[in-house]
Amino acid sequence: MRITARLGTAALAAASLLLITTGCASGSGASGGSLSTTQISPPDGEVVGTGTVLDVAGDVALCLGPIAESYPPQCDGLPLMGWSWEGVDGFEESGDTRWGTYAVFGTFDGEVFTATQPPIMLALYDPIRPEDPTGGVPGETPVAELDEIARELPTELGDLLLATWTQDGYVWAQVIWDDGTLQDAADAEYGDGVVIVQSALRPIG
């Protein structure tokens, strides 16, 4: 995972800053472009993620992206520490697997999500709806170019990417976490108003 944890020495911090540097190319990106090399730091404080909590024989994961439509479900989620089913409703069980959909509050170090507060069943969770980054204005990028970019993004973003789709003249990319760094890199590589990066984890407060 390309989220860089906070580093303890000046030398490593300097190396991390070099990796954050992005290019200024516009238009369709090529392999090895700014987005593919961009590193971001984990969130400083608590965040919330919404998705499926999947517990397989005590191995618990927070699935922020798509899950396999099997029974029980499967996913490649974030390792989830500090999780307890005690007092939690709204789950299903099959064999040694237990799962349910929740808003989960905690910290994320770039690899592991650690729960710090009781979860809320997703059916009861009513967050403030984030602002539309497009302002409701359709994009102007040709469909063929959007499709090409959508095909590139899984390679460009790697394991940071949860889902990508085209809609209303934009390519939308949902990632595990972005503090604006990935959006800036996408703008530098593809041009402003082409790729919309959405962070699945959101700061609390």
C-alpha positions in Angstrom: 0.0 0.0 0.0 1.4 3.4 -1.0 0.2 5.3 2.0 3.4 6.3 3.8 3.3 6.0 7.6 4.8 8.8 9.6 8.6 8.2 9.6 10.9 8.7 12.5 14.1 10.0 10.9 14.9 13.1 8.9 16.4 11.1 6.2 13.3 8.9 5.7 11.1 11.9 5.9 13.1 13.7 3.2 12.8 10.6 1.0 9.1 10.5 1.5 8.8 14.2 0.5 10.6 13.4 -2.7 8.1 10.7 -3.5 5.2 13.2 -2.9 6.6 15.5 -5.6 4.4 15.4 -8.7 4.9 16.4 -12.3 3.0 19.1 -14.2 2.0 17.1 -17.3 -1.5 17.5 -18.6 -3.6 15.2 -20.8 -3.7 11.5 -20.7 -1.1 10.1 -18.4 1.5 7.4 -19.2 2.8 4.6 -17.0 5.2 6.1 -14.4 3.4 9.4 -14.4 2.9 11.6 -11.3 -0.1 9.8 -10.0 1.6 6.4 -10.1 4.5 7.6 -7.9 2.6 9.8 -5.5 2.8 8.9 -1.8 0.4 10.2 0.9 0.6 10.2 4.7 -2.0 8.5 6.8 -4.7 10.7 8.5 -3.5 12.5 11.7 -6.6 11.9 13.7 -9.7 9.8 13.8 -11.6 9.0 10.7 -14.8 7.1 9.8 -15.2 4.5 7.1 -18.5 2.9 6.0 -18.6 -0.6 4.7 -18.8 -4.3 5.6 -17.1 -5.6 8.7 -16.1 -9.2 7.9 -14.9 -11.6 10.7 -13.6 -14.9 9.5 -12.7 -17.0 12.6 -11.5 -14.0 14.4 -9.6 -12.4 11.5 -11.5 -9.1 11.1 -11.4 -6.8 8.1 -13.1 -3.5 7.2 -14.3 -3.8 3.6 -14.6 -0.3 2.1 -14.9 -1.3 -1.5 -16.9 -4.0 -3.3 -17.4 -7.4 -1.8 -17.9 -10.7 -3.5 -21.5 -11.7 -3.8 -21.0 -15.1 -2.2 -22.5 -16.5 1.0 -20.8 -15.8 3.3 -19.3 -12.7 1.5 -15.6 -12.2 0.8 -13.5 -9.1 0.4 -9.9 -7.9 0.5 -10.4 -5.3 3.2 -8.2 -3.4 5.7 -7.1 -5.3 8.8 -9.4 -4.1 11.6 -8.1 -4.1 15.1 -9.9 -3.2 18.3 -13.2 -4.6 17.0 -15.7 -6.3 19.3 -19.1 -7.7 18.5 -20.2 -7.2 22.1 -23.3 -5.0 22.1 -23.3 -4.7 18.3 -26.5 -5.6 16.3 -27.2 -6.1 12.7 -24.9 -8.9 11.7 -25.3 -12.2 10.0 -23.4 -15.5 10.6 -22.5 -18.5 8.6 -20.1 -21.1 10.0 -17.1 -19.3 11.4 -17.9 -16.1 9.5 -19.8 -13.1 10.9 -20.5 -9.9 9.0 -22.5 -6.7 8.9 -22.5 -3.2 7.5 -21.4 -0.3 9.8 -19.9 3.1 10.1 -16.6 2.4 11.9 -14.7 5.1 13.7 -11.0 4.9 14.4 -7.4 5.6 13.3 -5.6 4.4 10.2 -1.8 4.0 10.0 -1.6 3.3 6.3 -2.1 -0.5 6.7 -4.3 -1.2 9.7 -7.6 0.4 10.8 -8.0 0.5 14.6 -11.5 1.0 16.0 -11.7 3.6 18.8 -15.5 4.1 19.2 -18.6 1.9 19.1 -19.8 1.4 15.5 -23.1 2.5 14.1 -25.2 0.2 12.0 -25.1 1.6 8.4 -28.9 1.6 8.2 -29.0 4.0 11.2 -26.0 6.2 10.1 -26.9 9.6 8.8 -23.7 11.5 8.0 -23.6 15.0 6.5 -23.6 14.6 2.8 -20.3 15.9 1.3 -20.3 18.7 -1.2 -20.4 17.8 -4.9 -16.9 18.5 -6.1 -18.2 19.2 -9.6 -20.7 21.8 -8.4 -23.3 19.9 -10.5 -21.6 21.1 -13.7 -21.0 18.3 -16.3 -17.4 17.6 -17.4 -16.2 18.4 -20.9 -13.8 15.6 -21.5 -14.6 13.3 -24.5 -16.0 9.9 -23.6 -13.3 8.0 -25.3 -10.6 9.9 -23.3 -12.5 9.2 -20.1 -12.7 5.5 -20.9 -9.0 5.4 -21.6 -8.2 7.2 -18.2 -10.5 4.8 -16.4 -8.6 1.9 -17.8 -5.3 3.5 -16.7 -6.3 4.3 -13.1 -6.0 0.7 -11.6 -2.4 0.7 -12.7 -1.8 4.3 -11.7 -3.3 4.0 -8.2 -2.7 0.3 -7.4 -4.0 -0.9 -4.1 -5.1 2.6 -3.1 -8.0 2.3 -5.6 -11.3 0.8 -4.5 -13.5 1.6 -7.5 -13.6 3.7 -10.6 -16.4 4.7 -13.0 -17.3 7.4 -15.5 -20.3 9.7 -14.9 -21.4 13.1 -16.0 -18.3 13.8 -18.0 -15.8 12.8 -15.3 -13.8 9.7 -14.2 -14.6 9.0 -10.6 -12.0 7.2 -8.5 -12.8 6.1 -5.0 -9.6 5.5 -2.9 -9.0 4.3 0.6 -7.7 7.7 1.8 -6.8 11.0 0.2 -6.0 14.3 2.0 -6.1 16.1 -1.4 -2.6 14.9 -2.5 -4.0 12.3 -4.9 -6.5 14.8 -6.3 -3.7 17.3 -6.9 -1.6 14.6 -8.7 -4.6 13.6 -10.8 -5.2 17.2 -11.8 -1.5 17.6 -12.7 -1.5 14.4 -14.8 -4.9 14.6 -16.5 -5.9 18.2 -16.2 -8.3 20.0 -13.9 -11.9 18.7 -13.9 -11.2 15.3 -15.4 -10.7 12.8 -12.6 -12.6 13.2 -9.3 -10.9 11.5 -6.4 -13.1 10.5 -3.5 -11.7 9.3 -0.1 -13.6 6.4 1.5 -12.1 7.3 4.9 -13.3 10.7 6.1 -12.0 12.8 9.0 -14.3 13.0 12.0 -15.5 16.5 12.9 
